[in-house]
């Protein structure tokens, strides 16, 4: 079974998954929020997910940020739609900035580093890796 992570945004949702042995986190895709439920339904017809990991946007103080309300709604619907799959939340502060740095260090051109969809999938991968590290696989 795989673990799937989300970097939720109102314009795009970055998605990452593990391999079936839950060893490697890999960027999967980005999906428009309006399309996420159809995407999940189709994906889960061929793959099994054990945990959904959702990046929770927090302020420096640790309080929920303004955008957190959208993420909370997404988490609520995930739990309702897939009640048999655990949902974990991970602090996503700095993941987009870190994702941009990772992309820059990979040797990508500036144009690629500004590709918001790429940044979102890398951010989702960082969220997933953070979760995996916290579970000491």
C-alpha positions in Angstrom: 0.0 0.0 0.0 1.1 3.5 -0.8 1.1 6.7 1.3 -0.2 9.8 -0.6 0.5 13.4 0.3 -1.1 16.7 -0.7 0.2 20.2 -0.9 -3.3 21.8 -1.0 -3.8 25.1 -2.7 -6.9 26.9 -4.1 -5.4 26.8 -7.6 -3.5 23.5 -7.6 -3.0 20.5 -5.4 0.5 19.0 -5.6 0.4 15.2 -5.1 3.2 12.8 -4.1 3.1 9.1 -3.4 5.4 6.4 -2.0 6.3 3.2 -3.7 4.2 0.2 -2.5 6.9 -0.6 0.1 6.6 2.9 1.5 10.4 3.6 1.1 10.6 6.3 -1.6 8.6 9.5 -1.9 8.0 10.6 -5.5 6.2 13.6 -7.0 3.1 12.4 -8.9 1.2 15.3 -10.4 -0.8 18.4 -9.7 -4.6 18.6 -10.0 -7.0 21.4 -9.9 -9.1 21.4 -6.6 -12.3 20.9 -8.6 -10.8 17.7 -10.1 -9.3 16.1 -7.0 -12.2 13.8 -6.2 -12.4 12.3 -9.7 -8.6 12.0 -9.7 -8.6 10.1 -6.4 -11.4 7.8 -7.5 -9.6 6.9 -10.7 -6.2 6.5 -9.0 -7.6 4.3 -6.2 -9.1 1.9 -8.7 -5.6 0.6 -9.4 -3.6 1.6 -6.2 -4.2 1.1 -2.5 -3.5 3.9 -0.1 -2.9 3.4 3.6 -2.5 7.0 4.7 -3.3 10.4 3.3 -0.8 13.1 4.4 -1.9 16.7 4.1 0.3 19.7 4.5 -1.2 22.1 7.0 -0.2 25.8 6.5 0.8 27.3 9.8 2.1 30.8 10.7 5.5 31.2 12.4 3.6 31.2 15.8 2.3 27.8 15.0 -1.3 29.1 14.6 -3.3 28.1 11.6 -2.8 30.5 8.7 -5.6 32.1 6.7 -5.4 29.5 4.0 -5.7 26.7 6.6 -9.5 26.9 6.4 -9.4 25.5 2.8 -7.1 22.7 3.9 -9.4 21.9 6.9 -12.3 21.6 4.5 -10.3 19.3 2.3 -9.3 17.1 5.2 -12.9 16.9 6.4 -14.0 15.7 3.0 -11.1 13.3 2.7 -12.1 11.7 6.0 -15.8 11.5 5.0 -15.1 10.2 1.4 -12.5 7.7 2.5 -13.4 6.8 6.1 -11.1 3.7 6.2 -8.0 5.6 5.3 -6.1 7.5 8.0 -5.4 11.2 7.5 -2.3 12.8 8.9 -1.4 16.4 9.0 2.1 17.8 8.6 3.4 21.3 9.2 4.1 22.6 5.7 5.8 25.9 6.7 8.6 26.6 4.2 7.9 23.6 1.9 7.3 25.8 -1.1 10.4 27.8 -0.5 12.4 24.5 0.1 10.9 23.0 -3.0 12.1 26.0 -5.1 15.6 25.6 -3.6 15.6 21.8 -4.4 14.5 22.6 -8.0 17.3 25.2 -8.3 19.9 22.8 -6.9 18.8 20.2 -9.4 20.1 22.4 -12.2 16.8 23.4 -13.7 16.5 26.6 -15.6 15.0 29.7 -14.0 11.9 29.2 -16.1 11.4 25.7 -14.7 12.0 26.9 -11.2 9.0 29.3 -11.7 6.7 26.5 -12.8 4.2 26.5 -10.0 2.9 23.0 -10.8 6.5 21.7 -10.4 7.0 23.6 -7.2 3.7 22.1 -5.8 4.6 18.5 -6.6 8.0 18.9 -5.1 6.4 20.5 -2.0 4.0 17.5 -1.7 7.1 15.2 -1.9 8.8 17.2 0.9 5.6 16.9 3.0 5.5 13.2 2.3 9.2 12.7 3.2 8.7 14.7 6.4 5.9 12.4 7.4 7.9 9.3 6.5 10.9 10.6 8.5 8.6 11.3 11.5 7.4 7.7 11.4 11.0 6.3 11.2 10.3 3.8 8.5 
